[in-house]
Amino acid sequence: MEFIDRFFNDPQDSFFLFGPRGTGKSTWVRHRFKDAPRIDLLSPEEFRIYSARPERLEERVRACSDNQVFIIDEAQ
């Protein structure tokens, strides 16, 4: 699949990426932030883990460096 770069300046702080299903949001995030830690809440296993103990999300985020991008995909 060809990836077409667009002109977009990454926000300096946290941000939400909204849009209709199937428009490439997750694909863009995976392409743009290849090495970022990522939680995919569409994964039944990950959803179960973080639903059962939400404090695990905080633990995981705190384990990252201050300027590291952290992705939470499919936060519904």
Backbone bond lengths (Angstrom), bond angles and torsions (degrees), N, CA, C in turn:
res aa  C-N    CA-C-N  psi(-1)  N-CA   C-N-CA  omega(-1)  CA-C   N-CA-C  phi
1 M - - - 1.443 - - 1.532 108.54 -
2 E 1.286 116.70 134.34 1.462 122.09 178.39 1.523 109.48 -83.22
3 F 1.316 115.91 135.79 1.456 121.04 177.47 1.518 108.18 -105.91
4 I 1.311 116.96 123.11 1.461 122.19 -178.64 1.522 108.49 -99.18
5 D 1.332 116.18 115.47 1.461 120.20 178.01 1.520 110.20 -68.82
6 R 1.307 115.16 140.51 1.464 122.05 177.02 1.527 107.86 -117.89
7 F 1.291 116.04 162.82 1.457 120.33 175.51 1.520 107.60 -83.30
8 F 1.309 115.45 111.19 1.456 120.49 -178.55 1.518 107.97 -154.44
9 N 1.303 116.96 123.68 1.462 121.16 176.03 1.519 108.30 -91.33
10 D 1.323 115.94 123.56 1.459 119.60 179.06 1.519 109.64 -61.39
11 P 1.327 117.45 136.02 1.465 119.74 175.41 1.528 110.24 -61.45
12 Q 1.311 116.60 150.53 1.462 121.04 -179.21 1.528 112.12 -82.70
13 D 1.303 117.60 -18.29 1.464 122.46 179.80 1.521 108.92 -117.70
14 S 1.304 115.89 -169.33 1.462 119.57 178.52 1.532 109.49 -67.58
15 F 1.332 114.95 154.66 1.461 119.19 179.79 1.521 109.95 -154.47
16 F 1.324 115.44 158.78 1.456 123.25 173.53 1.516 107.63 -106.31
17 L 1.309 115.85 141.71 1.459 121.39 176.78 1.523 106.89 -114.05
18 F 1.333 116.37 104.39 1.455 122.35 -176.88 1.520 110.62 -101.51
19 G 1.320 116.19 154.22 1.452 121.56 174.22 1.513 110.65 165.48
20 P 1.325 116.88 165.07 1.464 120.90 179.86 1.530 111.49 -62.07
21 R 1.320 115.75 155.55 1.460 121.33 177.05 1.525 109.85 -59.98
22 G 1.326 114.84 143.70 1.460 120.18 173.72 1.517 115.70 78.73
23 T 1.331 117.95 15.64 1.469 119.24 -178.14 1.527 113.39 -99.35
24 G 1.342 117.32 1.09 1.458 119.92 174.61 1.518 116.14 100.68
25 K 1.321 118.02 14.40 1.468 120.15 -179.64 1.526 111.32 -61.39
26 S 1.321 117.44 -50.98 1.471 121.13 -179.54 1.521 111.16 -65.16
27 T 1.316 116.68 -38.43 1.467 120.63 177.93 1.518 110.06 -62.85
28 W 1.325 117.24 -44.49 1.461 120.77 178.94 1.532 111.05 -61.51
29 V 1.332 116.32 -44.69 1.465 120.55 -179.26 1.528 110.46 -62.47
30 R 1.331 117.46 -44.78 1.475 120.60 178.89 1.525 110.95 -61.92
31 H 1.323 117.31 -39.21 1.464 121.88 -179.91 1.534 111.58 -71.31
32 R 1.308 116.40 -44.66 1.472 121.53 -174.51 1.527 112.87 -75.15
33 F 1.331 116.92 -37.03 1.467 121.97 -175.99 1.525 109.74 -120.79
34 K 1.320 115.87 61.50 1.472 122.59 -173.48 1.526 114.21 -53.91
35 D 1.320 117.59 -41.24 1.462 121.12 -173.21 1.527 113.96 -98.70
36 A 1.312 116.94 5.23 1.463 119.71 -177.14 1.528 110.72 -74.35
37 P 1.335 116.94 140.70 1.461 118.92 172.61 1.525 108.64 -61.40
38 R 1.322 116.17 145.52 1.463 119.82 -171.02 1.516 110.16 -143.48
39 I 1.317 116.07 137.64 1.457 122.93 171.14 1.516 106.39 -116.96
40 D 1.317 116.92 127.95 1.463 121.69 178.18 1.523 107.99 -109.67
41 L 1.324 117.06 103.00 1.458 120.93 -176.72 1.523 112.95 -74.65
42 L 1.325 117.59 -2.15 1.459 120.43 172.21 1.528 110.16 -80.51
43 S 1.328 116.85 -17.64 1.462 122.11 175.44 1.531 108.13 -73.51
44 P 1.328 118.10 120.84 1.473 119.88 -179.05 1.528 112.91 -55.84
45 E 1.314 117.06 -38.70 1.467 120.76 -179.40 1.530 111.13 -65.22
46 E 1.329 116.83 -48.47 1.468 119.25 179.98 1.525 111.05 -66.36
47 F 1.322 117.47 -38.89 1.462 120.48 178.45 1.525 110.04 -60.96
48 R 1.330 116.91 -43.39 1.465 121.51 179.51 1.530 110.85 -62.12
49 I 1.324 116.57 -45.55 1.470 121.27 -178.80 1.523 111.33 -58.94
50 Y 1.323 117.10 -49.07 1.465 120.34 -175.07 1.523 112.68 -81.10
51 S 1.317 118.24 -22.15 1.466 120.34 174.33 1.523 110.36 -73.56
52 A 1.329 115.78 -39.24 1.461 120.25 -178.52 1.527 111.86 -70.00
53 R 1.325 116.51 -37.63 1.471 120.92 -178.40 1.525 109.56 -140.48
54 P 1.328 117.93 82.85 1.471 120.98 -178.11 1.531 113.98 -57.56
55 E 1.328 117.40 -24.82 1.467 119.79 179.64 1.524 111.79 -63.53
56 R 1.318 117.69 -18.92 1.470 120.78 176.23 1.527 111.39 -63.02
57 L 1.321 116.27 -32.66 1.465 119.65 177.30 1.527 109.86 -63.19
58 E 1.312 116.42 -46.47 1.470 119.73 178.27 1.526 110.74 -60.27
59 E 1.322 116.98 -43.27 1.468 120.94 179.09 1.525 110.75 -59.23
60 R 1.309 115.58 -42.85 1.464 119.96 -177.41 1.531 111.30 -68.53
61 V 1.316 116.65 -41.22 1.465 120.59 179.04 1.528 110.30 -67.06
62 R 1.311 117.52 -42.32 1.473 121.15 -179.80 1.524 112.17 -64.79
63 A 1.325 116.97 -24.21 1.464 120.90 178.88 1.533 112.06 -72.74
64 C 1.321 117.16 -14.37 1.469 121.82 179.89 1.526 109.82 -83.55
65 S 1.314 115.36 157.11 1.462 119.22 174.53 1.530 109.22 -71.15
66 D 1.317 116.45 161.93 1.466 121.31 -174.32 1.520 114.16 -59.68
67 N 1.312 117.27 -34.42 1.466 119.06 -176.01 1.528 112.61 -103.61
68 Q 1.323 117.64 14.40 1.461 120.83 -178.97 1.527 110.63 -86.02
69 V 1.317 115.80 137.31 1.463 121.57 176.13 1.522 108.40 -74.90
70 F 1.321 116.75 136.38 1.462 122.86 177.51 1.519 107.21 -127.90
71 I 1.321 117.43 125.45 1.467 122.47 -174.35 1.524 110.57 -103.68
72 I 1.328 116.44 129.77 1.464 122.00 168.29 1.514 105.17 -116.52
73 D 1.326 115.71 106.05 1.463 121.49 -175.75 1.524 109.85 -96.06
74 E 1.314 115.45 146.01 1.459 124.07 178.47 1.522 112.36 62.34
75 A 1.329 116.90 38.69 1.470 121.31 173.79 1.523 107.03 -76.67
76 Q 1.295 116.90 107.06 1.467 121.83 -174.39 1.519 110.88 -103.94
